[in-house]
Amino acid sequence: MRIYILFIVSLLFLSCQLDAEDDNFHFERIPAFDIQIPQNLVVNFEYNVSFKYTLINGCYSFYERDYNIKNHNTREITALAKVIDDRSCSDDYRVSTCAFSFKPTESKTYVFRFWTGQNDQGIDEFDEFELVVE
């Protein structure tokens, strides 16, 4: 599902007129860390969720938070960066925070999986949180 969303987003960008300096870029997943998520949730109340991410140089800029519902109770969250190619980049190392709201609509267990990178074998790794909603 994520591949289809990235494909559609890529098509949208290819069809738009971009500035000359942004002609050569790609999107890259960036690992989440320091995840802040409430543990005790109640139906129909809104809660803040946040995580930090690192932009390793001046060619990286935060693009969006990819939020995929895998089944009725599992959500996968991945931060995406836009990376400018073919340019000298500043050593502007930045740690930033991404925040969003979550409003559970049912009494059940929700699973949040935050992408934290890949292991040595190239397998995606996630920090996983099970949240019981009453």
BASE-129645 format. One record per residue (C-alpha): residue in one letter; y negated, z, x. Coordinates in nm, 2 decimals, m for minus. Last residue first. Example, Ala and Ser with C-alpha at 12.3 -4.5 7.8 and 13.67 -1.06 7.14 Angstrom:
2
{r S; {0.11; 0.71; 1.37}}
{r A; {0.45; 0.78; 1.23}}
//
This chain:
134
{r E; {m0.23; 2.69; m1.18}}
{r V; {m0.24; 2.44; m0.90}}
{r V; {m0.01; 2.49; m0.60}}
{r L; {m0.13; 2.32; m0.29}}
{r E; {0.11; 2.19; m0.03}}
{r F; {m0.07; 2.09; 0.29}}
{r E; {0.06; 1.84; 0.55}}
{r D; {m0.09; 1.76; 0.89}}
{r F; {0.03; 1.40; 0.95}}
{r E; {0.19; 1.20; 1.23}}
{r D; {0.24; 0.82; 1.24}}
{r I; {0.53; 0.70; 1.46}}
{r G; {0.43; 0.51; 1.77}}
{r Q; {0.72; 0.64; 1.98}}
{r D; {0.48; 0.87; 2.19}}
{r N; {0.35; 1.02; 1.86}}
{r Q; {0.08; 0.87; 1.64}}
{r G; {m0.24; 1.02; 1.51}}
{r T; {m0.36; 1.30; 1.29}}
{r W; {m0.33; 1.13; 0.95}}
{r F; {m0.40; 1.40; 0.68}}
{r R; {m0.13; 1.45; 0.42}}
{r F; {m0.22; 1.64; 0.10}}
{r V; {0.06; 1.75; m0.13}}
{r Y; {m0.02; 1.86; m0.49}}
{r T; {0.20; 2.11; m0.66}}
{r K; {0.17; 2.12; m1.04}}
{r S; {m0.07; 2.23; m1.31}}
{r E; {m0.25; 1.91; m1.39}}
{r T; {m0.60; 1.76; m1.35}}
{r P; {m0.68; 1.87; m1.00}}
{r K; {m1.04; 1.81; m0.90}}
{r F; {m1.08; 1.71; m0.54}}
{r S; {m1.42; 1.66; m0.37}}
{r F; {m1.49; 1.50; m0.04}}
{r A; {m1.61; 1.59; 0.31}}
{r C; {m1.60; 1.40; 0.64}}
{r T; {m1.72; 1.59; 0.94}}
{r S; {m1.84; 1.46; 1.28}}
{r V; {m1.76; 1.50; 1.64}}
{r R; {m1.95; 1.25; 1.86}}
{r Y; {m1.90; 1.11; 2.21}}
{r D; {m2.20; 0.88; 2.29}}
{r D; {m2.08; 0.73; 2.62}}
{r S; {m2.27; 0.42; 2.53}}
{r C; {m2.08; 0.10; 2.47}}
{r S; {m2.12; m0.23; 2.65}}
{r R; {m2.04; m0.50; 2.39}}
{r D; {m1.76; m0.74; 2.32}}
{r D; {m1.61; m0.54; 2.03}}
{r I; {m1.78; m0.32; 1.77}}
{r V; {m1.54; m0.05; 1.63}}
{r K; {m1.56; 0.04; 1.26}}
{r A; {m1.39; 0.37; 1.21}}
{r L; {m1.14; 0.47; 0.95}}
{r A; {m1.04; 0.83; 0.85}}
{r T; {m0.70; 0.87; 0.69}}
{r I; {m0.60; 1.07; 0.38}}
{r E; {m0.26; 1.05; 0.22}}
{r R; {m0.22; 1.20; m0.13}}
{r T; {0.11; 1.32; m0.28}}
{r N; {0.14; 1.45; m0.63}}
{r H; {0.20; 1.16; m0.87}}
{r N; {0.31; 0.92; m0.59}}
{r K; {0.15; 0.79; m0.28}}
{r I; {m0.21; 0.84; m0.39}}
{r N; {m0.41; 0.68; m0.10}}
{r Y; {m0.75; 0.80; 0.02}}
{r D; {m0.89; 0.60; 0.31}}
{r R; {m1.21; 0.77; 0.43}}
{r E; {m1.47; 0.52; 0.53}}
{r Y; {m1.65; 0.35; 0.81}}
{r F; {m1.74; 0.61; 1.07}}
{r S; {m1.90; 0.43; 1.37}}
{r Y; {m1.75; 0.35; 1.70}}
{r C; {m1.92; 0.13; 1.96}}
{r G; {m2.13; 0.43; 2.08}}
{r N; {m1.83; 0.62; 2.22}}
{r I; {m1.53; 0.83; 2.12}}
{r L; {m1.60; 0.89; 1.76}}
{r T; {m1.42; 1.21; 1.68}}
{r Y; {m1.30; 1.34; 1.34}}
{r K; {m1.34; 1.66; 1.14}}
{r F; {m1.19; 1.75; 0.81}}
{r S; {m1.32; 1.85; 0.47}}
{r V; {m1.21; 1.94; 0.12}}
{r N; {m1.44; 2.07; m0.15}}
{r Y; {m1.30; 2.18; m0.48}}
{r E; {m1.37; 2.09; m0.84}}
{r F; {m1.22; 2.29; m1.12}}
{r N; {m1.02; 2.11; m1.39}}
{r V; {m0.69; 2.29; m1.32}}
{r V; {m0.71; 2.60; m1.08}}
{r L; {m0.65; 2.60; m0.71}}
{r N; {m0.56; 2.86; m0.46}}
{r Q; {m0.52; 2.71; m0.11}}
{r P; {m0.86; 2.55; m0.04}}
{r I; {m0.87; 2.28; 0.22}}
{r Q; {m1.05; 2.27; 0.56}}
{r I; {m0.89; 2.04; 0.81}}
{r D; {m0.99; 2.11; 1.17}}
{r F; {m0.85; 1.77; 1.28}}
{r A; {m0.83; 1.41; 1.16}}
{r P; {m0.73; 1.13; 1.38}}
{r I; {m0.92; 0.80; 1.38}}
{r R; {m0.78; 0.48; 1.23}}
{r E; {m0.94; 0.16; 1.37}}
{r F; {m1.12; m0.12; 1.22}}
{r H; {m1.22; m0.43; 1.42}}
{r F; {m1.54; m0.58; 1.53}}
{r N; {m1.69; m0.91; 1.66}}
{r D; {m1.96; m1.05; 1.44}}
{r D; {m2.15; m0.73; 1.43}}
{r E; {m2.43; m0.83; 1.68}}
{r A; {m2.49; m1.15; 1.49}}
{r D; {m2.55; m0.96; 1.17}}
{r L; {m2.29; m1.02; 0.90}}
{r Q; {m2.27; m1.26; 0.61}}
{r C; {m1.99; m1.15; 0.38}}
{r S; {m1.66; m1.33; 0.32}}
{r L; {m1.50; m1.18; 0.63}}
{r F; {m1.59; m0.84; 0.52}}
{r L; {m1.43; m0.88; 0.18}}
{r L; {m1.12; m1.02; 0.33}}
{r S; {m1.09; m0.72; 0.57}}
{r V; {m1.12; m0.48; 0.28}}
{r I; {m0.85; m0.67; 0.09}}
{r F; {m0.62; m0.66; 0.40}}
{r L; {m0.69; m0.29; 0.46}}
{r I; {m0.60; m0.22; 0.09}}
{r Y; {m0.28; m0.43; 0.12}}
{r I; {m0.18; m0.25; 0.44}}
{r R; {m0.24; 0.09; 0.28}}
{r M; {0.00; 0.00; 0.00}}
//
